[in-house]
Amino acid sequence: MEQSKARITAIGSYVPVKKMTNFDLEKLVDTNDEWIVQRTGIKERRISEPDQYTSDMCVSAAQDLMQRYDKSLFDVDLILVATTTPDFIFPSVAAILQDKLGISSSVGAIDLSAACSGFAYALHVAEGMVASGLHRKVLVFGADTMSKITDYTDRTTCILFGDGAGVVLVEADPEQTSFLAYHQGTEGIGGAHVYLKGMAEKLKGAEMSNTGTLVQNGREVFRWAVRNVPEGVKAILEKSSYTTNDVDWFIPHSANLRIIEPICERTGIPLERTLYSLVNFGNTSAATIPLALDQGIRDGKVKDGECILIYGFGAGLTHAGLLLNWNPHPQVHLPESDL
Ligand code: UT7
């Protein structure tokens, strides 16, 4: 097994066409645009069609990647899909994608469940697989159709979530790595603060409601994130030789601007150097980080050679972050995008 460097060589993304604005939500629940913007920073979100699922959005994101970087995906040897809204419990979205994207049948395909932290965890797994020499070309998706598990009668959650998909390609490279440092953490005791009911009735004594839609104690998740994410950011920087001044772009999970602001304050990373996708897309769970990164690239903010710190956090409760050197292959074509 030949060890290698792991390099993120390409990115793609997709959001559904249909918009749901705060004004649309005013017609569904007792809320208003001013409250939502003030408390979350979110103005609108994208909603998938009734027959459009996570695998469909992943296909569109992969097509965007292939077009922009002129990449063939046939010889990908591992598909990782970070999602909590798979088309089915099984087969996995990753297996469905092997067929839909026409990838060689020798590929491995697995979904990875870590909610809003999922993309960061999947990227970490991909790095390990490539750097160890076990795999050479890994597709990493962060994708969620949150609208399919959102209760549109619950004003405390329905204002937050939207749908979207992002994907990156991690390839073996003889010289360059994209991965500089990593940090993670899990506090399973907080699992009942945000969940989707499964087969079990209780978690650490807490009764789980039987709704089939996401249930959240927003205030608890909020407090936990503001306390833990700044610590995680500091830990990553300590593990590397980097300081906050070396971070060109900080991309925390886009849960809520009122969570991002204190995180920036506590870590000393200015909000001006922070990218988030929540204003137009809401909380797209595993997709928020790749969407914000791709939006930054398309807006001409993120440039090759820059240092990016991504940090995911959410259900579990879990968190994970990576310090990245952004050094993809050149783009050959930049198609029109909704981003
Ligand atoms: O992706 C990771 C997982 N999720 C998160 O990170 C979410 C983290 N939490 C949050 O984003 C925030 O806690 C929320 C946005 C969910 C709520 O904001 P908040 O400032 O924590 O509000 P709150 O829950 O303390 O509620 C304040 C008031 C309440 O009224 P009373 O009891 O004070 O009369 C709520 O009933 O605001 C009321 N409220 C609303 N009012 C208008 C709650 N939701 C709404 C709403 N519109 N949509």
Residues whose N, C-alpha, C, O or C-beta is under 5 A from the ligand:
A	BS01	UT7	D30 T31 N32 W35 R39 T40 C116 R155 T156 I159 G218 R219 V221 F222 A255 N256 N283 F313 G314
